[in-house]
Amino acid sequence: MPDMTQPIIQTRDLRKVFRTVKRASGGLGALRTLFSREYEDRVAVADVTMSLAAGELVGYIGPNGAGKSTTIKMLTGILVPTSGSLEVAGIVPYEHRKENGRNIGVVFGQRSQLYWDLPLQESFELLRAIYAIPRDRYRQNLKDFVDILQMDDFLRTPVRQLSLGQRMRGDFAAAMLHDPKIVYLDEPTIGLDVVAKEAIRQFIAGINAQRGTTVILTTHDLADVERLCRRIVLIDRGTIIYDGDVERIKSEYGRYRTLVLRFGQAVESPQLDGAELASVEGTTARFRFDRNVARPDLLIRQAGDRYSVEDVTIEEPELESIIRRIYVEGYAGQGAATL
Amino acid sequence: MLAAYVEYWRINLLTMLEYRANFVMWFVFAVFYHGVALAALTVTMLQFPSMNGWNLREMFFLYALWMTAHELHNALFFNVVAVPEYIREGRFDRFLVRPFDTLFQVLTVPAQIFPDGLILAIVTLCFAVGVAGVRVDAFFVAFVPLVVMGGALIDLGISLVIATIAFWFIRVDTLRWVVMSLEQDFTRYPISIYTRAVGIVLSFVFPFAFMNYFPASYFLNKTDVALNLNPAVGLLTPAIGVAWVAVAYAFWRVGLRHYEGTGS
């Protein structure tokens, strides 16, 4: 079992600045660029301090260009940080890439780590040799993954002929064959259909629950996070703006519920005490109310007394709209970030 | 490491069988490519019976020696050439998250490489040895493979340096093209026909002359009139190959620390 007392991932004041040579324009621009000493600095990650316990499943969320991928690349040892410190399973990743490689598994949704021309099975065989996975362990893992991810049908197909969903399933198996302690999943469900998404989510939940694997998940699809993560870390402009429970963020920012009423006939500007009319469309009206102030059962009774109501629904706020609000309100007036 | 390398070759040969058409095309290309080069050499030599004391038969041996080293490089190390492409397309990242030397992983990406060119080269070399009348003794038989390996390592060292430059300047196609043409054009003739400056560059900067000119001079009992060196320096080829790769690998390690990917 993983040791829950020590953090498995620890970063302090982690920072990454990309330095590029300033490009001169004009006819001799390229030539001048070659000898130029003028640089342009782009701060991708300004200051990230966080700590993960072994066995956690954390959602790492942020708009495009917020610094998510750069953070992941530093954690995986791909990039060397500009400053700050980090330790993953007791190792500084970029200093000990080989040892770090044994501890981690990585899935980049946009880029496959499978070999394009090889059947899936041969890719796995090559990975077995690279990671020196003992044969018994390899067979057991492969059998498990083939079952869970239903890869039987396409195990002998060259990777380039696989559908995106099949390829992603192959990538997940490839990242997990060597029993990594930590897996980094960067946009693992991007572009997948609902069925494939669900299969992948089940797989992630499974490895976390059954094998105790620590998982960091970055995604644009907040349904992934809602379904899988108890904790989320929000990053914007290279800085962490929230780190904590999904439930807490929901109750803090998600105080508002929506009451949807469908009337027998159209009602012009309906009103309810304690709720605010959000919209009317035909016979359907939507009211917004603060669940700390108004009680939904009383609102419904009130509506029934005043109008002829045929149908009632109460909508919970989705994580997505909550997080969108955090980004917008946190940086109102400075060009709000979009999710 | 050995197990991984064996596995790589097993898979490589398997895919070769799967892509037979591709393999046949490569083979035809190799025959055509070297055929054209040798034909050009023959035509030139019909005009000049001797070039700085080298006749056609000897120059055939010179070419065959380079060809074998170069084809050995292509069979074992060809993937290094693809590094700038891996970097550009973001595929390089995956080599950095695995518990293996990055260069070794680059060399073991299955790319349907079959040593057909190498086999062709070895046949050509055997033939050239006979034609040029090289004295075949125990020393020759033992040392020629070392010269060929050294030559392949010189090739590797140079392609590794070019690949490493791609860590800073994503596009290095032009540089690679320049160095490759330098190699192809200047290894065809004895370097003594060029100016002294070119000779120095080919011996000490890009030591292509050690792939064929110096060892061939030694085996054919020629005197070096390019730099007035003792032709026995040709026996240094394996050492120069190892030294070049060691320096190139150190440079590669520096490059890895500066790797910044392509963003996103």
HADDOCK unambig.tbl for C-alpha pairs under 7 A between the chains (distance, minus, plus):
assign (segid A and resid 69 and name CA) (segid B and resid 264 and name CA) 6.12 0.50 0.50
assign (segid A and resid 76 and name CA) (segid B and resid 97 and name CA) 6.26 0.50 0.50
assign (segid A and resid 77 and name CA) (segid B and resid 96 and name CA) 6.91 0.50 0.50
assign (segid A and resid 77 and name CA) (segid B and resid 97 and name CA) 6.65 0.50 0.50
assign (segid A and resid 78 and name CA) (segid B and resid 93 and name CA) 6.26 0.50 0.50
assign (segid A and resid 78 and name CA) (segid B and resid 96 and name CA) 5.58 0.50 0.50
assign (segid A and resid 78 and name CA) (segid B and resid 97 and name CA) 6.73 0.50 0.50
assign (segid A and resid 79 and name CA) (segid B and resid 259 and name CA) 6.80 0.50 0.50
assign (segid A and resid 79 and name CA) (segid B and resid 260 and name CA) 6.24 0.50 0.50
assign (segid A and resid 80 and name CA) (segid B and resid 257 and name CA) 6.69 0.50 0.50
assign (segid A and resid 97 and name CA) (segid B and resid 96 and name CA) 6.68 0.50 0.50
assign (segid A and resid 97 and name CA) (segid B and resid 97 and name CA) 6.69 0.50 0.50
assign (segid A and resid 97 and name CA) (segid B and resid 99 and name CA) 6.72 0.50 0.50
assign (segid A and resid 98 and name CA) (segid B and resid 98 and name CA) 6.24 0.50 0.50
assign (segid A and resid 98 and name CA) (segid B and resid 99 and name CA) 3.77 0.50 0.50
assign (segid A and resid 98 and name CA) (segid B and resid 100 and name CA) 5.56 0.50 0.50
assign (segid A and resid 99 and name CA) (segid B and resid 99 and name CA) 5.95 0.50 0.50
assign (segid A and resid 100 and name CA) (segid B and resid 99 and name CA) 6.98 0.50 0.50
assign (segid A and resid 101 and name CA) (segid B and resid 97 and name CA) 4.95 0.50 0.50
assign (segid A and resid 101 and name CA) (segid B and resid 98 and name CA) 4.27 0.50 0.50
assign (segid A and resid 101 and name CA) (segid B and resid 99 and name CA) 4.32 0.50 0.50
assign (segid A and resid 102 and name CA) (segid B and resid 98 and name CA) 6.76 0.50 0.50
assign (segid A and resid 102 and name CA) (segid B and resid 99 and name CA) 5.45 0.50 0.50
assign (segid A and resid 113 and name CA) (segid B and resid 94 and name CA) 6.44 0.50 0.50
assign (segid A and resid 126 and name CA) (segid B and resid 4 and name CA) 6.99 0.50 0.50
assign (segid A and resid 126 and name CA) (segid B and resid 7 and name CA) 6.36 0.50 0.50
assign (segid A and resid 126 and name CA) (segid B and resid 8 and name CA) 6.68 0.50 0.50
assign (segid A and resid 129 and name CA) (segid B and resid 3 and name CA) 6.31 0.50 0.50
assign (segid A and resid 129 and name CA) (segid B and resid 4 and name CA) 4.63 0.50 0.50
assign (segid A and resid 129 and name CA) (segid B and resid 7 and name CA) 6.83 0.50 0.50
assign (segid A and resid 130 and name CA) (segid B and resid 4 and name CA) 5.55 0.50 0.50
assign (segid A and resid 130 and name CA) (segid B and resid 100 and name CA) 6.96 0.50 0.50
assign (segid A and resid 131 and name CA) (segid B and resid 99 and name CA) 6.58 0.50 0.50
